[in-house]
Structures are given as C-alpha cells and as structure tokens.
C-alpha cells in the first residue's frame, strides 16, 4: 500500500514538473521577438484577443464592484467628513486599479498603432490616451465630493 502511494505521488510530481516546463516554454515563447515581428501584434490570434477581452472584462468588473458597493455621490456630499474621505479613497482605489491595468497594457505591443500620414514612423500607445480619458473625470469627481 505504501509503495502504491509513493507511485501515485511520483506520478503527480512528474505531471506537475511537466506542466511547469510547459508553462516556462510558453513564457519563453512570449518573450521572443520572433512571435511579434516588428512590434506588430496579430489581432487575429485567439490568445491576443482573449487577453484583451479578459483584461477589459476584469477591469470593468472591478470598477463596477467598487462603485456598486459604495454610497452614491449625492449622499456623500451631505455626509460627514470621515465618510466623504472614505468615498474619495474608494475613488482613488478605482483610479489606481484602472491606471495599473493600462500601464501594464502599455508594456505590450497590443495597443501600439502606427499613425498614417507622417513623414517619420510614429507608434501611438493607444492605452495612454484611453487611460487619461477614463481616469481624469473620475479624479475630478473627488472635487465634487
């Protein structure tokens, strides 16, 4: 019985090691420039599409959870100072979460777009202006509170 348990454990360890090696191989594949020639991202690749959709979905869920579980702005304006500070802290948390997501996205080539009609090649990190457009009004909401 002890021998069969050892064989089961050895089999599980072998499976775990092979899984770790597969993951490391995938990470090495992601780090190579050969999969992303000239900094272009294949938007027809299901992995890239899944990353974009998952990232947007999780950030939307996080933002919804933060604001759905908090008091409304109209109520916060009439609340005591301590509660208004708590609302502002929640808003700051949402902005930090959103900015963190877009700063990580800026490290990838998924959001890089070449602007046409320029003499020199210029690549725009689209996540940067989207981050500004999304976070600036939310930060100004703290002034109202």
N, C-alpha and C positions, 0 to 999 in steps of 0.2 A: 504494500500500500504506500509506504514511504517512497519507494522507487517510482511508482506511477505519479505521485505528487511532484517529485523532482522533475520528471519528464514533462509534465504539464507546465511547470514553472519555466523550465528551459525553453519550451516551445513558445510561451508567452514572451519571454525575454528576446528570443530570436525575432519574433514578429515585431516587437517594439523597436528593436535595433534596425530592422529593415525599413520600418516606417520612418524612423529618424533619418536614415540615409536617403530615403526618397525625398523627404522634406528639404534636407540640405542640398540635394541635387536640384530641386525646384528653385531654391533660393539662389544658388549659383547661376541657374539659367536666367533668373530675373536680373541678376547683376551684370550680365554680359551685355555688351553693346550690340552684339550681332542680332539679338532678337528685336532690337529697336533701331533700325538703320537710320542714320542722320537725325536722330532725335524724334522721329515720327512714330506715332502710336497708331496701331492698327485698330480702328474703331469697329471693325467687323469681327475682331477676335472676341469670343464669348467671355473670356476671362477679364478683359479690359471693360467690357460692357457691364459685367457683373460687379466689378469693383466700383464703377461709377454709380450704379444703381444702389448698391449696398451702402456706400458712403452717404449718398444723398438721403436714403431712407433712414439710416440711423441718426443722422443729424436732424432730420425732420422730426423723428420720434423723440429725440432728446429735447428739442426745443418745445414740442407740444407738451411733454411731461413736465417741463419746468414751468411753463406758463399755465397749464391746466390745473396744477396743484398749488397755485399761488392765488392770492387775492387779486381782485381787479384793480386797475389803476385809479378809477374813480373812488373806490373805497379807500385806497391807500392815501389819497390826497387829504382825506379827512381824519386819518388815523394818527395816533401819537407818533412822536419822532422815532422811537425804537422800532415800531412796525414799518415805518417808511424806510428806515435803514435796511431792514430785512428784505423789503421788496427791491431796493436798489442792489443789494448783494446778490439776489437771485437774478436780476437783470445782468449784472456783471458776470455771473457764472455762465449764463447763456451766451453772452458775447465772447467770453474766453473759450468756451466749447466750440462755438462756430468758427472763431478765428483759428483755433488749433487745427480743426479739420481742414480748413482751406490752406493753412501754412504747410501742412503735410502734403496736401494735394499739389502745392506749388513745387515740391521737390521732384515730382514725377513729370513725365512728358505728356501726360494725358490732357492737360489744359493748355498746351502750347499751340498757338495758331500763328501762321505767317500772315502778316498784313500785306495785301496786294497793293501794287501801285507805288512802291517805294524803290528808290534807287539802290539802297542797301537792304540786305535781308534783315528784317526785324521780326523777332518772335515775341508775341504777346502772351504773357501768363494770364489767361482769362480768369483764373480763380482770384487774382488780386483785386481787380475792379469789382467782381461779384461780391467779394468779402466786404469791400468798402461800402457798396450799395446796401448790403444786408445789415451790417453792424452799425453804421452811423446813425440811422434813425432810431435803432433800439437804444443806443447810448444816449441820444437826445431825450428819450423817454424818461430817463432818470431826472432830467431837469424839471419835468412836469411833476414828478412825484415829490 
